Amino acid sequence: MLNKLMFKNNNTTDNDSNKDLGVFRPSKGSAKVVIGNGVKFKGEITDADEVQVEGRADLTVNTDNLVVGAQGELKGNIESCNADIWGKVDGTLKITGTLTIQEQGIVSGSTEYQNLQIKLGGKISGDLKVSEKVKKITDAPKNTSNVSLQESVKEEKNK
């Protein structure tokens, strides 16, 4: 009986309310940067999983995912795997995955991308370059003959 009293959890309501807030918490170990609406920021962000710009920023950015909100304005050198643009971006962009420009998004400057999606009303201007896709090993030509690797090396040496 004493053990039950000592280890009784009296904070059941606190635990229940914390569970409800779990949706708003970033996953454990994620590196997310948010520049809020009304905030002005100038600097460099590297190795971030996600960067979200709702304010005004002049940045050098290296991230996996970039989101520029409808009120966001971003200038600078930007490298990202994917970018979702709702606001304004001006500068040098290198997007190794997909660049998505939403209905009111505006991108200007020098832009390199692998995939591009522009929603009706979205705008892009400046120097545009399509990156070459990196071929997967599975896409490489296959050796269709039944010759082993050792045999093919011997044949090359004998030539």
Steps between C-alpha positions, in 0.01 A plus 500: 500500500786737578649438153172596335490832687867581430489430129150619418493732200309811603572688175269312266343822369843647417599191303174505306543865402862435392383223270266743321787740429715227343387592148665840528833373625776428252617142483778415739836594356364717218676824418226747400549876478200735491535871424164634615273760343628850578855378570797629299799267490839518331757222515581141415314175569669167433413135552133566576236238426245772427505879478171690504499873421190699592683831554778674305839335468831557321667161533748247386300180548582130474199286590307189402165678474424869457158658547444870433158602633258738330635797700860377476776674307832324454817631331839338470675177408270206550578129469225253577374160397139621476349849513137608534459870421184687601666844537799669333849363439784688330857382461693192402298181546627146455222247554612139461146362525173680429441875491130574548375853442151545642223725362640822646865397512765704320853375428763719336874482448716206395311175551622144450255219563446135424118504496275805471134543585330837454141541612270731300600856591850412623788691338864424424752728328875527449757242396356148506695175480373145516732268693582162358355213694750270662444150371442225751723195488197295397466721190856427384545272199506137602744236383271257318769245423567212737866596539627547854669820611837325526471364146406841360803659672726233351354570155571873540863430598550272199382768254 
